[in-house]
Amino acid sequence: MSTKTLTRRQVRSWLVGRVAEHLKVAPETVSPQAVFSELGLSSVQAVELTAELEDFSGLKIPPTMVYEYPTIDDVAAYVAGQ
């Protein structure tokens, strides 16, 4: 697994798309400031999203990501800062 240098914007855009796909909604309806649970993301979907983010970023992402970084913007800041 190689690590990519990603900007906060790249990670935010990718996460919005992935969350929208998991929830089967339009990306425009996914707020980067909303808490994952408020968006309707289940714990299983959160675990899947974490694994997908590891593949996308090349970083080791904590399995508790959605609890430690509860919004898309929070996760984007964390990943871009690594």
MARNUZA-418967 format. One record per atom (N, C-alpha, C, O): residue in three letters; x, y, z. Coordinates in steps of 0.2 Angstrom, whole numbers, plus 5000, padded with zeros to 4 digits. Example, Ala and Ser with C-alpha at 12.3 -4.5 7.8 and 13.67 -1.06 7.14 Angstrom:
ala506649725039/ala506249785039/ala506649845039/ala507149835042/ser506449895035/ser506849955036/ser506450005039/ser506750065040/
//
This chain:
met500449945000/met500050005000/met500450065000/met500950075005/ser500450104995/ser500850174995/ser500350224997/ser499750234997/thr500750275001/thr500450335004/thr500350384999/thr500850404995/lys499750414998/lys499750474993/lys499750534997/lys499550545003/thr499950594994/thr499850654997/thr499250684995/thr499150704989/leu498750694999/leu498150714997/leu497950785001/leu498150795006/thr497550824997/thr497350885000/thr496650875004/thr496350825003/arg496550925008/arg495850915012/arg495350915007/arg494850875008/arg495350955002/arg494850954997/arg494750894993/arg494150864992/gln495250854991/gln495250794988/gln494950744992/gln494550704990/val495150744999/val494850695003/val494150705004/val493650655004/arg493950765005/arg493250785006/arg492850765000/arg492250735001/ser493050784994/ser492650764988/ser492550684988/ser492050664986/trp493150654989/trp493050574988/trp492550554994/trp492150504992/leu492650575000/leu492150555005/leu491450565003/leu491050525005/val491350625001/val490650644999/val490350594994/val489750574995/gly490750584989/gly490550534984/gly490450464987/gly489950434985/arg490850444991/arg490850374994/arg490250364999/arg489850314998/val490150415003/val489550415007/val488950415003/val488450385005/ala488850464998/ala488250464994/ala488150394991/ala487550374990/glu488650364989/glu488550294986/glu488350244991/glu487850204989/his488650244997/his488450205002/his487650215004/his487250165005/leu487450275004/leu486750295006/leu486350295000/leu485650305001/lys486550284994/lys486150284988/lys485750354987/lys485150354986/val486150404988/val485850474988/val486350514983/val486850494981/ala486050574981/ala486450614977/ala487050644981/ala486950664987/pro487650654978/pro488150684982/pro488050754985/pro488250774990/glu487550794981/glu487450864983/glu487050864990/glu486950914993/thr486750804992/thr486350804998/thr486750785004/thr486550785010/val487450765003/val487850745008/val488250805011/val488650835007/ser488150835017/ser488450885020/ser489150865023/ser489150825027/pro489650895021/pro490350885024/pro490350905032/pro490750875035/gln489850945034/gln489850965041/gln489450925045/gln489450925051/ala489050875042/ala488550835046/ala488950775049/ala489350745046/val488650755055/val488950705059/val488750635055/val488150635052/phe489250585054/phe489050525050/phe488450495052/phe488050475048/ser488350485058/ser487650455061/ser487050495058/ser486550465057/glu487150565058/glu486550605056/glu486450595048/glu485850605046/leu486950575045/leu486850565038/leu486550495036/leu486250485031/gly486550455041/gly486250385041/gly486650335039/gly486450275037/leu487350345040/leu487850295039/leu487850245045/leu487850265051/ser487750175043/ser487750125048/ser488450115051/ser488950135047/ser488450075056/ser489150055058/ser489550005053/ser490150015053/val489149965050/val489449925045/val489649965039/val490249955037/gln489250015037/gln489550055032/gln490150095034/gln490550115030/ala490150115040/ala490750155043/ala491350115042/ala491850145040/val491250055044/val491850005044/val492150005036/val492750005035/glu491649995032/glu491749985025/glu492150045022/glu492650045018/leu491850105024/leu492150175022/leu492850175025/leu493250205021/thr492950155031/thr493650165034/thr494150115029/thr494650145028/ala493950055028/ala494350015023/ala494450045016/ala495050045014/glu493950075014/glu494050105007/glu494450165008/glu494850185003/leu494450205013/leu494850265014/leu495550245015/leu496050275012/glu495750185018/glu496350165018/glu496650145011/glu497250165010/asp496250115007/asp496450095000/asp496550164996/asp497050164993/phe496150214997/phe496150274993/phe496850314995/phe497150344991/ser496950315002/ser497450365004/ser498150325005/ser498650365005/gly498150265006/gly498750225008/gly498950235015/gly499450215017/leu498550265019/leu498650275026/leu498250225030/leu497750195028/lys498550205036/lys498250165041/lys497750205045/lys497950255048/ile497050195044/ile496550235047/ile496250195053/ile496150135052/pro496150235058/pro495950195064/pro495250175063/pro494850205060/pro495050115066/pro494350085065/pro493850125068/pro493250125066/thr494050165073/thr493650215076/thr493550285073/thr493350335076/met493750285067/met493750345063/met493150395064/met493250455065/val492550365062/val491950405062/val491750425069/val491350475070/tyr492050395074/tyr491950415081/tyr492450475083/tyr492250525087/glu493050465081/glu493550515083/glu493550575078/glu493650635081/tyr493350565072/tyr493250625067/tyr492550615065/tyr492450585059/pro492050645068/pro491350635067/pro491050665060/pro490450645059/thr491450705057/thr491150735051/thr491650715045/thr492250705046/ile491350725039/ile491850725033/ile492350775033/ile492950755032/asp492150835035/asp492750885036/asp493250865041/asp493850875040/asp493050835046/asp493550815052/asp493950765049/asp494650765050/val493750715045/val494150655043/val494550685037/val495150665037/ala494350735033/ala494750765028/ala495350795031/ala495950795028/ala495250835036/ala495750875039/ala496250825042/ala496850835042/tyr496050765045/tyr496450715048/tyr496950685043/tyr497550685043/val496650665037/val496950625032/val497450675029/val498050655027/ala497250735027/ala497650785024/ala498250805028/ala498750825025/gly498150795035/gly498750815039/gly499250765041/gly499750775044/gln499150705038/gln499550645039/gln500150645034/gln500550605035/
//
